[in-house]
Amino acid sequence: MLLAYKLAFASERVRASGIEATEFPSLADAMEVYAVPRIVVDGVPRWDGAVPERVFVDRVLAPAFE
């Protein structure tokens, strides 16, 4: 989640939010959260787990259909 915040700080075009799945179970269910971190980009769950910073940025910038 720290990488998401760093990316949001670096670009005004990016927003980042951290959601505690146990506090928002309906949202966690809607985003199919089964592992953390669950990365969601533009409302679409994209991947689970921590990745290196360069990989994180590449994945955020990649089209959703990849």
GROMACS elastic network, one bead per residue, 0.5 to 0.9 nm:
[ bonds ]
;  ai    aj funct       b0    kb
    1     4     6  0.51875   500
    1     5     6  0.65472   500
    1     6     6  0.87663   500
    1    16     6  0.83325   500
    1    17     6  0.82383   500
    1    18     6  0.67276   500
    1    37     6  0.69937   500
    1    39     6  0.83667   500
    1    50     6  0.83968   500
    2     5     6  0.51522   500
    2     6     6  0.61939   500
    2     7     6  0.86608   500
    3     7     6  0.61205   500
    3     8     6  0.85512   500
    3    52     6  0.88445   500
    3    53     6  0.65947   500
    3    56     6  0.74468   500
    3    57     6  0.85626   500
    4     7     6  0.51558   500
    4     8     6  0.62028   500
    4     9     6  0.86143   500
    4    14     6  0.86200   500
    4    15     6  0.80539   500
    4    16     6  0.56641   500
    4    17     6  0.79556   500
    4    18     6  0.88464   500
    4    39     6  0.88731   500
    4    56     6  0.82746   500
    4    57     6  0.87838   500
    5     8     6  0.50044   500
    5     9     6  0.60815   500
    5    10     6  0.85861   500
    5    14     6  0.88936   500
    5    15     6  0.77162   500
    5    16     6  0.55622   500
    5    17     6  0.76781   500
    5    18     6  0.88808   500
    6     9     6  0.50522   500
    6    10     6  0.62186   500
    6    11     6  0.87935   500
    6    16     6  0.87890   500
    7    10     6  0.50564   500
    7    11     6  0.62836   500
    7    14     6  0.68181   500
    7    15     6  0.82032   500
    7    16     6  0.80579   500
    7    57     6  0.77512   500
    8    11     6  0.52970   500
    8    12     6  0.65278   500
    8    13     6  0.73824   500
    8    15     6  0.51108   500
    8    16     6  0.58927   500
    9    12     6  0.70679   500
    9    14     6  0.78535   500
    9    15     6  0.82780   500
    9    16     6  0.88890   500
   10    13     6  0.89156   500
   10    14     6  0.81901   500
   11    14     6  0.56311   500
   11    15     6  0.84326   500
   12    15     6  0.75190   500
   19    22     6  0.88001   500
   19    23     6  0.79417   500
   19    24     6  0.73461   500
   19    27     6  0.87348   500
   19    28     6  0.84092   500
   20    23     6  0.54311   500
   20    24     6  0.64181   500
   20    25     6  0.85523   500
   20    28     6  0.83913   500
   21    24     6  0.51427   500
   21    25     6  0.55550   500
   21    26     6  0.84883   500
   21    27     6  0.74157   500
   21    28     6  0.52506   500
   21    29     6  0.85593   500
   21    33     6  0.75632   500
   22    25     6  0.55390   500
   22    28     6  0.79109   500
   23    28     6  0.89856   500
   24    27     6  0.55098   500
   24    28     6  0.62454   500
   24    29     6  0.87219   500
   25    29     6  0.60056   500
   25    30     6  0.85136   500
   26    29     6  0.50475   500
   26    30     6  0.61492   500
   26    31     6  0.86565   500
   27    31     6  0.61630   500
   27    32     6  0.84099   500
   27    33     6  0.86465   500
   28    31     6  0.51816   500
   28    32     6  0.59647   500
   28    33     6  0.51421   500
   28    34     6  0.83097   500
   29    33     6  0.61652   500
   29    34     6  0.85884   500
   30    33     6  0.78600   500
   31    38     6  0.83576   500
   31    40     6  0.77333   500
   31    43     6  0.80642   500
   31    44     6  0.76067   500
   31    45     6  0.61663   500
   32    35     6  0.89248   500
   32    38     6  0.86090   500
   32    45     6  0.76525   500
   33    36     6  0.72461   500
   33    37     6  0.84616   500
   33    38     6  0.61759   500
   33    45     6  0.85533   500
   33    48     6  0.86199   500
   34    38     6  0.78872   500
   34    48     6  0.85908   500
   35    38     6  0.62404   500
   35    48     6  0.63173   500
   35    49     6  0.72415   500
   36    39     6  0.83010   500
   36    48     6  0.62689   500
   36    49     6  0.59689   500
   36    50     6  0.83358   500
   37    47     6  0.84128   500
   37    48     6  0.56721   500
   37    49     6  0.51551   500
   37    50     6  0.66920   500
   38    45     6  0.70336   500
   38    46     6  0.76391   500
   38    47     6  0.60555   500
   38    49     6  0.65415   500
   38    50     6  0.88918   500
   39    44     6  0.84983   500
   39    45     6  0.59539   500
   39    46     6  0.56612   500
   39    47     6  0.53864   500
   39    48     6  0.60606   500
   39    49     6  0.79203   500
   39    60     6  0.89850   500
   40    43     6  0.57706   500
   40    44     6  0.52182   500
   40    46     6  0.54222   500
   40    47     6  0.73858   500
   41    44     6  0.52920   500
   41    45     6  0.64027   500
   41    46     6  0.64674   500
   41    60     6  0.67543   500
   41    64     6  0.80457   500
   42    45     6  0.84000   500
   42    64     6  0.87740   500
   44    64     6  0.76362   500
   45    48     6  0.84796   500
   46    59     6  0.82651   500
   46    60     6  0.85255   500
   46    64     6  0.74173   500
   47    59     6  0.87909   500
   48    51     6  0.89912   500
   50    56     6  0.83364   500
   51    54     6  0.82453   500
   51    55     6  0.61574   500
   51    56     6  0.59950   500
   52    55     6  0.53739   500
   52    56     6  0.61899   500
   52    57     6  0.88549   500
   53    56     6  0.50043   500
   53    57     6  0.62993   500
   53    58     6  0.86286   500
   54    57     6  0.52678   500
   54    58     6  0.61711   500
   54    59     6  0.85983   500
   55    58     6  0.50484   500
   55    59     6  0.60372   500
   55    60     6  0.85511   500
   56    59     6  0.52125   500
   56    60     6  0.61759   500
   56    61     6  0.86548   500
   57    60     6  0.51384   500
   57    61     6  0.61818   500
   57    62     6  0.85536   500
   58    61     6  0.52416   500
   58    62     6  0.60495   500
   59    62     6  0.50562   500
   59    63     6  0.81898   500
   59    64     6  0.88684   500
   59    66     6  0.89918   500
   60    63     6  0.80834   500
   60    64     6  0.86635   500
   61    64     6  0.87712   500
   62    65     6  0.83363   500
   62    66     6  0.69844   500
   63    66     6  0.59324   500
